[in-house]
Amino acid sequence: MLKPVRDRSVFRTKCLLTHRSSEDSQALRLKRDLTVWHLVALGIGAIIGTGVFVLIGTATVGNSHRPGAGPGIILSFLCSGMVCALAALCYAEFASMIPVAGSAYS
């Protein structure tokens, strides 16, 4: 059986204003120095996901059910990248024609 918590110091919180003004918090602040490459990596990670990075090896080498693409995988990625770039340009033109907040569904 669980015992009730009698000591409320476990749930004690510090006031936000005193925390922000204390000298200890100044030393513990994180340095803000995101570069362009950090932001690009964040964007790629948010858009693509890990599946494409995990499955590149399987697509290149293959498995027991099908042969892999081998060096042709580079050509496949270039072709699909060009198609995605063209779709992005179409979407950018659409967004410039209708400059309102929202997406393609508004």
N, C-alpha and C positions, 0 to 999 in steps of 0.2 A: 504494500500500500504506500502511496506517495505521501510524504509529509508536506504540509503547507509551508510556504516560504515565509519566515518570520522576519528575516533581515531584508529590509527594503533597499539596502545599499547596492544590491545587485542591479536594481532598476533605476538607480540615481542618474539623473541627467544634468548636464551643465548648460547654463543659460547661453544662448547663441551670442548675445551681445558681449558677454564677458569672455567667451571663447575667442571671438574675433579680435577683441582688443588686447588680449593677453600677449605678452612677449614670447611665450613659448610657441604660440601658433605661427609667429613670424619666421621662426627658425625651421618649422616643419612644413612650410609651404612648398609646393612643387614648382619647379622652374618651368615657365611656359616657353617652349622652344620647338614647336612642331614645324618641320620644314615642308617643302613641297612634296618631297618623296615620301614623307610620313603620311601626308594626306592622300597621296595617290594610292599608297598601299592600303590605307583604310578604306578608300572608295572601292578598290578592286576586291578587297575581302568582303565588303558588304554586298557588292553586286553579284559576284561570281559564286562565291561559296567554296567549300573545300572539295566538293565532288569532282570538279574538273581537274584539280591538282592530283587527286588520288587516282583517278581513272586514266591519266595520261600514260602511265606505265603499262596498264592493261591494253590500252589502244595501240601502243607501240609494239609491244612484244606479243600480245595475244594471250589466249589461254587454251585449254584442251578442246574447247568447242569450236573455236574459229582462229584463223591466223591473224597476226597483228599487221598493222599498216607499215611498220618499219620506218624508214626515212620519209616516206610519203606523208607522215603525220604533219610534217612542217607545211607541206603544200595544203593539206586539209585545213590547218589553222589559219593560213594566210587567206584562203578562199572564204572561210566562214567569218574571218575578221573584216574582210571587205564588204561582205553582205551586211554584217551588223553595223558597219560604219555608214553604209547607204541608208539603212533603216533609221539610224540616229539622225542623219541629215534631213530625212523626210519629216521626222518628228520635230526637229528644230525649226524647220520651215513652217510647219503647222502651228507651233507655239508662237512664232513671230507674227503669223497672220491673225491669231486670236489672242491678244495679250491680256488675258484675264486670269485671275487666280483659279487654280483647279487643274485638272488633268484632261485627258482626251475625252472623258465621260461627262464633262460639264458643259 
